[in-house]
């Protein structure tokens, strides 16, 4: 595996532009608030659905999103409508979708706060389906969940925390500026994690086909269930060190001996991989 310096530099530039844009939005929003903008209020909204639903997509702008257990067989979403932003909600054909859009453009500045509200998604225990949650500014968190078919979680500025979760197919996690932390997680296909500026930490992770973790600026620490001989391993750190089972190895380490794949790569930071049987 070869680290691509040009691609890393490009990624850093893009991420910095994104972060600067977010700060501009927040600063202008604060000025609008100080000027007495009445659109800064947030109204709590609850959507409750019963019936057979196999997919839930939530896309918010300035909100944390927490996934919790429902008290019954219903699916419930509690969120906050902010400023002049528009919200589209649909629940039909087995698909629940909630989308927030800024009006008239992404840089409208309405509905932005330094402290994002926390939206909550309540799913029945053991719900089997596809779950996708996205936010621009805010953290995403899911704990103690089995039965999901696919899981995707994405935020631009925030963090992702995932614990004690089993997914039938794959897990895809992505952050631009922020960390990813997962523990006691299993996927029957693959687990993919990517952040530009932030650390990635994996503890007691199992994926039947492969695990991929990549960051530009940050450390990667991974404890994987299994033994080294079961995996094709690729690790790289352009600026930093690489460790395998506590032993320092080359900055671009490869080992091919199994059917499963582990790929861990950082540009600025260290990579540490340990196996736990």
C-alpha positions as CSV (number, residue, x, y, z in Angstrom):
1,X,0.0,0.0,0.0
2,X,1.4,3.4,-1.0
3,X,0.4,6.6,0.7
4,X,-0.5,9.3,-1.8
5,X,0.8,12.6,-0.7
6,X,-1.0,14.6,-3.3
7,X,-4.3,13.1,-2.5
8,X,-3.7,13.7,1.2
9,X,-2.9,17.4,0.6
10,X,-5.9,17.8,-1.5
11,X,-8.1,16.3,1.1
12,X,-6.7,18.6,3.8
13,X,-7.4,21.6,1.6
14,X,-10.9,20.6,0.9
15,X,-11.6,19.9,4.6
16,X,-10.2,23.2,5.7
17,X,-12.4,25.0,3.2
18,X,-15.4,23.1,4.6
19,X,-14.5,24.0,8.1
20,X,-13.9,27.7,7.3
21,X,-17.3,27.8,5.5
22,X,-19.0,26.3,8.6
23,X,-17.4,28.9,10.9
24,X,-18.5,31.7,8.5
25,X,-22.0,30.4,8.7
26,X,-21.9,30.2,12.5
27,X,-20.4,33.7,12.9
28,X,-22.9,35.3,10.6
29,X,-25.7,33.4,12.4
30,X,-24.5,34.8,15.7
31,X,-24.5,38.3,14.4
32,X,-28.0,37.8,13.1
33,X,-29.0,36.5,16.5
34,X,-27.5,39.5,18.3
35,X,-29.4,41.7,15.9
36,X,-32.7,40.3,17.1
37,X,-33.4,37.8,14.4
38,X,-36.7,36.1,15.3
39,X,-36.0,33.1,13.2
40,X,-33.5,31.6,15.7
41,X,-36.2,29.8,17.7
42,X,-36.4,26.1,17.4
43,X,-39.7,24.2,17.6
44,X,-39.8,20.6,18.8
45,X,-41.6,18.2,16.4
46,X,-42.5,14.6,16.9
47,X,-43.3,12.1,14.2
48,X,-44.6,8.6,15.1
49,X,-45.2,5.8,12.7
50,X,-46.6,2.3,13.1
51,X,-46.5,-0.5,10.5
52,X,-43.8,-2.2,8.5
53,X,-40.8,0.0,7.7
54,X,-37.5,-1.4,6.4
55,X,-35.6,1.8,5.9
56,X,-35.1,5.1,7.8
57,X,-33.1,8.1,6.4
58,X,-32.5,11.2,8.5
59,X,-30.6,14.2,7.1
60,X,-30.3,17.3,9.4
61,X,-28.1,20.3,9.3
62,X,-27.4,21.7,12.9
63,X,-28.4,18.8,15.1
64,X,-27.0,15.9,17.1
65,X,-28.7,12.6,16.4
66,X,-29.1,9.9,19.0
67,X,-30.7,6.5,18.3
68,X,-32.6,4.9,21.1
69,X,-35.0,2.0,21.9
70,X,-38.7,2.5,21.4
71,X,-41.1,1.6,24.1
72,X,-43.3,-0.3,21.7
73,X,-43.3,-1.3,18.0
74,X,-43.5,2.2,16.7
75,X,-40.8,4.3,15.1
76,X,-40.6,7.8,16.5
77,X,-38.5,10.8,15.5
78,X,-38.1,13.9,17.7
79,X,-36.4,16.8,16.1
80,X,-36.3,20.6,16.1
81,X,-37.3,22.8,13.2
82,X,-35.1,25.9,13.2
83,X,-35.2,29.3,11.6
84,X,-36.3,29.5,7.9
85,X,-35.0,26.0,7.1
86,X,-37.4,23.7,5.3
87,X,-38.2,20.1,6.3
88,X,-39.5,17.3,4.1
89,X,-41.0,14.3,5.8
90,X,-42.3,11.1,4.2
91,X,-43.4,7.7,5.5
92,X,-44.6,5.4,2.7
93,X,-43.7,2.2,1.0
94,X,-41.7,1.0,3.9
95,X,-39.4,4.0,3.9
96,X,-39.3,6.9,6.4
97,X,-37.3,9.9,5.3
98,X,-36.7,13.3,7.0
99,X,-34.6,15.9,5.3
100,X,-33.7,19.4,6.4
101,X,-32.6,22.1,3.9
102,X,-31.4,25.6,4.5
103,X,-33.3,28.3,2.6
104,X,-32.6,29.9,0.3
105,X,-29.1,28.5,0.3
106,X,-26.7,26.5,2.5
107,X,-25.3,29.9,3.7
108,X,-28.7,31.4,4.6
109,X,-27.4,31.4,8.3
110,X,-30.9,30.9,9.7
111,X,-31.4,28.1,12.2
112,X,-27.7,27.8,13.2
113,X,-26.6,27.7,16.9
114,X,-23.3,27.2,18.7
115,X,-25.0,24.3,20.6
116,X,-26.9,22.0,18.3
117,X,-30.2,20.5,19.5
118,X,-30.3,16.8,19.9
119,X,-32.7,14.9,17.7
120,X,-33.7,11.4,18.8
121,X,-34.7,8.4,16.7
122,X,-36.6,5.7,18.6
123,X,-36.5,2.3,16.9
124,X,-38.2,-0.9,18.1
125,X,-35.9,-3.4,19.8
126,X,-34.5,-5.8,17.2
127,X,-35.7,-3.6,14.3
128,X,-34.5,-5.1,11.0
129,X,-33.8,-2.5,8.4
130,X,-31.5,0.0,6.7
131,X,-30.5,3.0,8.8
132,X,-28.8,6.2,7.5
133,X,-28.3,9.3,9.6
134,X,-26.5,12.5,8.5
135,X,-25.8,15.9,10.0
136,X,-23.6,18.8,9.0
137,X,-22.8,20.1,12.5
138,X,-23.4,17.6,15.4
139,X,-22.5,14.3,16.9
140,X,-24.1,10.9,16.1
141,X,-24.5,8.1,18.6
142,X,-25.9,4.6,18.6
143,X,-25.6,2.0,21.4
144,X,-26.9,-1.6,22.0
145,X,-28.5,-2.4,18.7
146,X,-28.9,-5.7,16.9
147,X,-30.8,-6.6,13.8
148,X,-29.8,-3.7,11.5
149,X,-29.3,-4.7,7.9
150,X,-27.0,-1.7,6.9
151,X,-25.8,1.3,8.9
152,X,-24.4,4.6,7.5
153,X,-23.6,7.5,9.7
154,X,-22.1,10.8,8.4
155,X,-21.2,14.2,9.9
156,X,-19.1,17.1,8.7
157,X,-18.2,18.6,12.0
158,X,-18.8,16.4,15.0
159,X,-18.1,12.9,16.2
160,X,-19.5,9.4,15.8
161,X,-19.8,6.9,18.7
162,X,-21.0,3.3,18.1
163,X,-21.1,0.6,20.7
164,X,-22.4,-2.9,21.2
165,X,-23.9,-3.2,17.8
166,X,-24.4,-6.0,15.3
167,X,-25.1,-5.4,11.6
168,X,-26.1,-8.0,9.1
169,X,-24.3,-6.5,6.1
170,X,-22.0,-3.4,6.4
171,X,-21.2,-0.3,8.5
172,X,-20.1,2.9,6.8
173,X,-19.0,5.8,9.0
174,X,-17.6,9.2,7.8
175,X,-16.5,12.4,9.5
176,X,-14.7,15.5,8.0
177,X,-13.6,17.1,11.3
178,X,-14.1,14.9,14.3
179,X,-13.4,11.5,15.8
180,X,-14.8,8.0,15.3
181,X,-15.0,5.6,18.3
182,X,-16.5,2.2,18.0
183,X,-16.4,-0.8,20.4
184,X,-17.9,-4.2,20.6
185,X,-19.2,-4.0,17.0
186,X,-19.7,-6.7,14.4
187,X,-20.6,-6.6,10.8
188,X,-21.2,-9.7,8.6
189,X,-19.6,-8.0,5.7
190,X,-17.3,-5.0,6.2
191,X,-16.7,-2.0,8.4
192,X,-15.5,1.2,6.8
193,X,-14.4,4.4,8.7
194,X,-13.0,7.6,7.3
195,X,-12.2,11.0,8.8
196,X,-10.1,13.9,7.6
197,X,-9.1,15.6,10.9
198,X,-9.6,13.3,13.9
199,X,-8.7,10.1,15.6
200,X,-10.2,6.6,15.0
201,X,-10.4,4.2,17.8
202,X,-11.7,0.6,17.5
203,X,-12.1,-1.9,20.3
204,X,-13.3,-5.5,20.1
205,X,-14.3,-5.2,16.4
206,X,-15.3,-8.1,14.1
207,X,-16.0,-8.0,10.4
208,X,-16.2,-11.1,8.3
209,X,-14.7,-9.7,5.1
210,X,-12.8,-6.6,6.1
211,X,-12.1,-3.4,8.1
212,X,-10.9,-0.1,6.6
213,X,-10.0,3.0,8.6
214,X,-8.5,6.1,7.1
215,X,-7.7,9.6,8.5
216,X,-5.5,12.4,7.3
217,X,-4.6,14.0,10.7
218,X,-5.0,11.7,13.7
219,X,-4.1,8.4,15.3
220,X,-5.7,5.0,14.5
221,X,-5.9,2.5,17.4
222,X,-7.5,-0.8,16.7
223,X,-8.2,-4.0,18.6
224,X,-9.6,-6.6,16.3
225,X,-11.1,-10.0,17.3
226,X,-9.1,-12.8,15.7
227,X,-5.5,-13.7,15.0
228,X,-3.0,-12.0,12.7
229,X,-2.8,-15.1,10.4
230,X,-6.5,-14.7,9.4
231,X,-5.9,-11.3,7.8
232,X,-4.3,-9.5,4.9
233,X,-3.0,-6.4,6.6
234,X,-2.0,-3.1,5.2
235,X,-1.0,-0.2,7.4
236,X,0.7,3.1,6.7
237,X,1.7,6.3,8.5
238,X,3.5,9.0,6.6
239,X,4.3,11.0,9.7
240,X,4.2,8.8,12.7
241,X,4.8,5.2,13.7
242,X,3.1,1.8,13.0
243,X,2.7,-0.9,15.6
244,X,1.5,-4.4,15.4
245,X,0.7,-6.3,18.6
246,X,2.8,-3.7,20.5
247,X,5.9,-4.1,18.2
248,X,7.0,-1.2,16.0
249,X,7.1,-2.1,12.4
250,X,7.8,-0.3,9.1
251,X,5.8,2.9,8.2
252,X,4.2,1.0,5.3
253,X,3.6,-2.5,6.7
254,X,1.9,-5.3,4.7
255,X,1.2,-8.9,5.6
256,X,-0.8,-11.3,3.4
257,X,-1.9,-14.5,5.0
258,X,-5.7,-14.8,5.3
259,X,-9.0,-14.2,3.7
260,X,-10.1,-11.1,5.7
261,X,-8.7,-7.6,5.1
262,X,-7.5,-4.9,7.4
263,X,-6.5,-1.5,6.0
264,X,-5.4,1.3,8.4
265,X,-3.9,4.5,7.1
266,X,-3.0,7.9,8.4
267,X,-1.0,10.8,7.0
268,X,-0.1,12.6,10.2
269,X,-0.3,10.3,13.2
270,X,0.4,6.8,14.3
271,X,-1.3,3.4,13.7
272,X,-1.6,0.7,16.4
273,X,-3.1,-2.7,15.6
274,X,-3.6,-5.4,18.2
275,X,-5.5,-8.7,18.0
276,X,-7.6,-10.2,20.7
277,X,-8.7,-13.9,20.4
